[in-house]
Amino acid sequence: MRRPTAPTVGRFILRFLLVWLFIGIAACGSSRGFPPGGPSSSRTINRAQIRSVPERSAYDLILFLRPRWLDARIMATPRDPNPIYAHVYLDDFTWGPLESLNDIPSQAIEQIDFLSALDATTRYGGGDMGGIIRIYTRIGR
């Protein structure tokens, strides 16, 4: 028994719709371009941005301006139930976990940077798999 064949016009329309479906899916992918303000703008909080927020702790400041910096970089798994978060450095010295940001008043901060795990390893050596939130105080510069 032969299978009935679709008319040529039907095949053309089907192919046309499939092509546009794939184009639509590809267009929904993430953008790899830099955010407005240049490539470093999402990795740095400068003094002008700090002044634009009411005086608070460094934790509140980051929560307001760059909340994704506070997210876990490596999620918990059944094998390792502890997620990995960024580590805090103050004036290029290790300071502590994210909770230690509550001890730093925003008026004392000149600049805050986020370093990925790879950049942190290059700069400070291994061990900071969650990246680094690096704070420079106005006194330390």
C-alpha positions, 0 to 999 in steps of 0.5 A: 500500500502506498502512502498518500503524498501531500501536495507540493504547495502543502510541503512548501508551506510546511517547510516555510513554517519550520524555517520560521519556527527555527528562526524564532527559536534562535532569536529567543536565545540569550544575547552575548552583547555587552550591556549599555555602558560598556563591558565592565558596567555590570561588573562594577559599582562606582562612587556615583552609583553608590551616592545615588542610593541612601546610606546603607550597608554594602550588602543592601547596596549590592542587593539594590544595584546588582542583586545577581552578585548575591546569587549562588554560583554553583547550586546545591546537588544531592552529592554536595548540598551546600551552594557556593556563593561569592567571597568578599575581599576588602581592599584586596584582602580576604574579608569573609562570606557574603554576610560580612557585607553587612559590616561595611557601611556604604559611605566608606566605599569607593568602588565595588567589583565582581570577579568571576571564579576564573578572574578571581583564580587568576588574581588571587589564586584558587579557592573562590569558586563562587567568584569575588565581590571586591570592595575598595574603601575610600581610605584604602585607595 
